[in-house]
Amino acid sequence: MNKEERQDLFKQVMGNYPTGVTIVTTKTQDGTPVGLTVNSFASVSLDPLLLLWSIDHGVSSIKAFTKGGKFAVHVLAENQAELCQTFARKNVDRFSKCSWNLSSNGLPILEGTLGVFECQTYKAVEAGDHTVLIGEVIDLKVDKAKNPLLYHRRVFGPIPKDFYHQ
Ligand SMILES: Cc1cc2nc3c(=O)[nH]c(=O)nc-3n(C[C@H](O)[C@H](O)[C@H](O)COP(=O)(O)O)c2cc1C
């Protein structure tokens, strides 16, 4: 198998791996809010509280995320597919299309999500064409009444109705 075939298979298997979806936000040095849709999110450690996600080196806001500051990871609720697409679309004023406010940590926080982890960068690890950002959670909140948005094979949706009754 050549390199392109291996990359193609890699994408096929990864694309068939279902995940939730998050939006990660921060501020640039001049205070402008920036953010992007992310599904490379994972839990890392309970003591201390650590999580990770990875950012493509081609993302326009990469400097704001890799300067060693704070960022907020929002776990999206099942009714937030449109918000998710807005934060993945190029050349869109993303923050004019949603309700948000600044937290006491100075981070842009989106409304209506299932949960939010506000983090201080713990470590940034260069890994191929991405940087893995490990964050230490400094603040968190959850809305227990909400269900997650799922992502599988480029489709967004809620947990299937019969999922818990098989
Ligand atoms: C479901 C989904 C998951 C994504 N996950 C990631 C990710 O984990 N890391 C990443 O760098 N980009 C990810 N992206 C792509 C970014 O959202 C997209 O490249 C980014 O918004 C581009 O921002 P820019 O226009 O500011 O460069 C994902 C997109 C979608 C639709």
The ligand as a MOL file (V3000), in Angstrom:
LIG
                    3D

  0  0  0     0  0            999 V3000
M  V30 BEGIN CTAB
M  V30 COUNTS 31 33 0 0 0
M  V30 BEGIN ATOM
M  V30 1 C -17.0410 17.9900 12.8690 0
M  V30 2 C -15.7690 18.7770 12.6630 0
M  V30 3 C -14.6810 18.5350 13.4730 0
M  V30 4 C -13.4910 19.2530 13.3250 0
M  V30 5 N -12.4410 18.9990 14.1610 0
M  V30 6 C -11.2980 19.7090 14.0370 0
M  V30 7 C -10.2100 19.4880 14.9350 0
M  V30 8 O -10.2690 18.6580 15.8340 0
M  V30 9 N -9.0890 20.2590 14.7860 0
M  V30 10 C -8.9920 21.2010 13.7820 0
M  V30 11 O -7.9530 21.8670 13.6880 0
M  V30 12 N -10.0140 21.4230 12.9270 0
M  V30 13 C -11.1540 20.7120 13.0270 0
M  V30 14 N -12.1990 20.9400 12.1770 0
M  V30 15 C -12.0540 21.9320 11.1110 0
M  V30 16 C -12.1190 23.3490 11.6630 0
M  V30 17 O -13.3310 23.6040 12.3350 0
M  V30 18 C -11.9430 24.3550 10.5070 0
M  V30 19 O -10.8180 24.0190 9.7690 0
M  V30 20 C -11.7410 25.7270 11.0900 0
M  V30 21 O -12.9740 26.2390 11.5450 0
M  V30 22 C -11.1520 26.6650 10.0660 0
M  V30 23 O -10.9620 27.8860 10.7060 0
M  V30 24 P -10.3700 29.1440 9.9350 0
M  V30 25 O -11.3500 29.4770 8.8290 0
M  V30 26 O -10.3050 30.2140 10.9890 0
M  V30 27 O -8.9960 28.7430 9.4180 0
M  V30 28 C -13.3950 20.2410 12.3090 0
M  V30 29 C -14.5190 20.4970 11.4890 0
M  V30 30 C -15.6860 19.7720 11.6600 0
M  V30 31 C -16.8780 20.0730 10.7820 0
M  V30 END ATOM
M  V30 BEGIN BOND
M  V30 1 1 1 2
M  V30 2 1 2 3
M  V30 3 2 2 30
M  V30 4 2 3 4
M  V30 5 1 4 5
M  V30 6 1 4 28
M  V30 7 2 5 6
M  V30 8 1 6 7
M  V30 9 1 6 13
M  V30 10 2 7 8
M  V30 11 1 7 9
M  V30 12 1 9 10
M  V30 13 2 10 11
M  V30 14 1 10 12
M  V30 15 2 12 13
M  V30 16 1 13 14
M  V30 17 1 14 15
M  V30 18 1 14 28
M  V30 19 1 15 16
M  V30 20 1 16 17
M  V30 21 1 16 18
M  V30 22 1 18 19
M  V30 23 1 18 20
M  V30 24 1 20 21
M  V30 25 1 20 22
M  V30 26 1 22 23
M  V30 27 1 23 24
M  V30 28 2 24 25
M  V30 29 1 24 26
M  V30 30 1 24 27
M  V30 31 2 28 29
M  V30 32 1 29 30
M  V30 33 1 30 31
M  V30 END BOND
M  V30 END CTAB
M  END
